[in-house]
Amino acid sequence: MKKLIFQTDLHCGGCVRKIETGLNQLEGIDRWEVDLQHEQRLLSVWGHEIDPKTVKLVFETCGFEAKLSDAQI
């Protein structure tokens, strides 16, 4: 399973709820979580065929930004 980490501009649970439906509908993603306590508001995504461009598009459609983190695990 592949894991990607994105830096985001999400601020609260309400922001997370706005992107939730879009992320849950993406093919190839098994699960995801947002760490709002981290200063870069990290989104971790697990799956077999994750398309980073599609994840970014979900964020942009909802009025947010996400970029791949330099610290991939």
C-alpha positions in Angstrom: 0.0 0.0 0.0 1.2 3.5 -0.9 1.1 6.5 1.4 1.3 10.1 0.3 1.5 13.2 2.6 0.2 16.6 1.6 0.6 20.0 3.3 -2.8 21.7 3.4 -4.4 25.0 4.4 -7.2 23.3 6.4 -8.0 25.0 9.7 -10.7 23.1 11.5 -13.1 20.2 11.5 -15.5 22.2 9.3 -12.8 22.5 6.6 -12.2 18.8 6.8 -15.9 18.1 6.3 -15.9 20.2 3.2 -13.3 17.9 1.5 -14.5 14.7 3.0 -17.0 13.7 0.4 -14.6 14.4 -2.5 -11.8 12.4 -1.0 -14.1 9.5 -0.1 -15.3 9.3 -3.7 -11.8 9.0 -5.2 -10.8 5.6 -6.6 -7.6 4.1 -5.3 -7.8 5.6 -1.8 -8.4 3.2 1.0 -8.3 5.7 3.9 -7.1 9.2 4.8 -6.7 11.4 7.8 -5.8 15.1 8.5 -3.5 16.2 11.4 -4.8 19.6 12.3 -2.4 19.8 15.2 0.6 19.8 12.9 1.7 23.3 11.8 1.5 22.2 8.1 -2.0 20.6 8.6 -0.9 17.3 7.1 -3.2 15.1 5.1 -2.1 11.4 4.9 -3.6 9.3 2.2 -3.2 5.5 1.9 -4.1 3.5 -1.1 -2.9 1.4 -4.1 -3.2 3.9 -6.9 -3.3 7.4 -5.5 -3.3 10.3 -8.0 -1.8 13.4 -6.4 -3.3 15.6 -9.0 -6.8 14.3 -8.3 -6.3 14.9 -4.5 -5.2 18.5 -5.3 -8.2 19.0 -7.5 -10.6 18.0 -4.7 -9.0 20.6 -2.5 -9.1 23.3 -5.2 -12.8 22.6 -5.9 -13.6 23.1 -2.3 -11.5 26.3 -2.0 -8.4 24.9 -0.3 -4.8 24.0 -1.3 -2.8 20.8 -0.9 0.7 20.1 -2.1 2.8 17.0 -1.7 5.0 17.2 1.3 8.8 16.9 0.9 8.8 14.5 3.9 7.2 11.4 2.2 7.3 8.3 4.4 
